[in-house]
Amino acid sequence: MPELDPAAIPASRRRKALAWIAIALIVAALALAFAWVAGWLSPGRLTPQRFTNAIEAANGQVWRGFRRAHAKGVCVAGYFEGNGQGTALSSARLLAPVRTPFVGRLSIGGGSPYGLDARARVRSMALRLDSDDGQQWRMAMNSFPFFGVSSVEAFYEQTRANTPDPATGKPDPVRQAAFARAHPEFARFADWAAHAPWSTSWANTTFNGVDTFRFVNRAGEVRNVRWSMQPQTPFAEMTPEQRDQADADYLAEDLAARLARGNLRWDMVVTLAQADDPVNPSQSWPEDRPRVTVGTVVVESSSAQATGACRDINYDPLVLPTGVEASDDPILAARSAVYSVSFNRRQHDIASGEAAAATGHAATRESDR
Ligand code: HEM
């Protein structure tokens, strides 16, 4: 057999072969990157997919077509009105004295879209604000004033400790106690959950951003901040007896009744950190930090989440306008990644027609009690 002289192969065929090899290498590199991101190369690594699987397991079942956390809620719409006090702190257009429309969502914590409102310790407000400069600011805030644990891994362990035991249908108290022992910082959150007064409505609940962000002003000055939406509706406490008697969906019913009488308002209050204040959301800042009211959230209407504009929004807390940035807070990036997986799963459920009945509450309400 004659020796194959490479020089004898026409240059065009050599180029073609090299091009195919290059394509194959790119495809292999992409497959490797994909496998790495998906966690297939390191089975023990905590990935957004694995975290979302744990949340689904803790929910006791996969509620197809719904957010894997904060599954029950309503869409709201309105505007944010800046008062100009925030413009010295951040160049975000929203903080100028202008009105910025939003599509928002009020919800309760928990993974079931049929959860009982009066049993949900955590209530939430999410906003997607669309400024007239084409930028967006998305926020997702909770009624708790600080996060229960200091790391993503600890929150994963908390989620796993709260997963129902198949034998009893309830979380294993031994496992929960072991989690609390391993994470002593959680005691402060447990104390808040046990003793903080319950408000009677979404309308008189304070919603806290909890995570730490950076405000950057036009001069390039940077400050760490946290913000809260403080209700203009006066606080009223809901007694345990009132909670026992409340309708499963009383929050949405109460909201609709209040909106029929007029708009609802929350002041956005920004707290400014001092140099050494921690960015970790499990650690509170001293009470004496300066606070600036920068504007007002005005809710004008509500609609069912099954058909409302909030259904297909991922309230990713890292979608930020110029003038607002993420801090080194370790929880923020994990939130963004896990919300994306949760969003993609529910959008897939909806697109493939696998979403659970998304409208009525009645069907499973009694069996949920
Ligand atoms: C590592 C920590 C956290 C994880 C893994 C996590 C997980 C999730 C997931 C999976 C969703 C559903 C997202 C969707 O399908 O659109 C969600 C929603 C939400 N989370 Fe978190 N979360 C974390 C921390 C926090 C913190 C610190 C806050 C506090 C401000 C918060 C507030 C909310 C709110 C308000 C919603 C509902 C947003 C909406 O209405 O769409 N989360 N979370």
Boltz pocket constraint, residues with backbone or C-beta under 6 A from the ligand:
constraints:
  - pocket:
      binder: B
      contacts: [[A, 51], [A, 55], [A, 66], [A, 67], [A, 68], [A, 69], [A, 70], [A, 73], [A, 105], [A, 106], [A, 107], [A, 124], [A, 125], [A, 126], [A, 140], [A, 141], [A, 142], [A, 147], [A, 152], [A, 155], [A, 208], [A, 209], [A, 210], [A, 211], [A, 281], [A, 313], [A, 314], [A, 315], [A, 331], [A, 334], [A, 335], [A, 338], [A, 339], [A, 342], [A, 343], [A, 346]]
      max_distance: 6.0
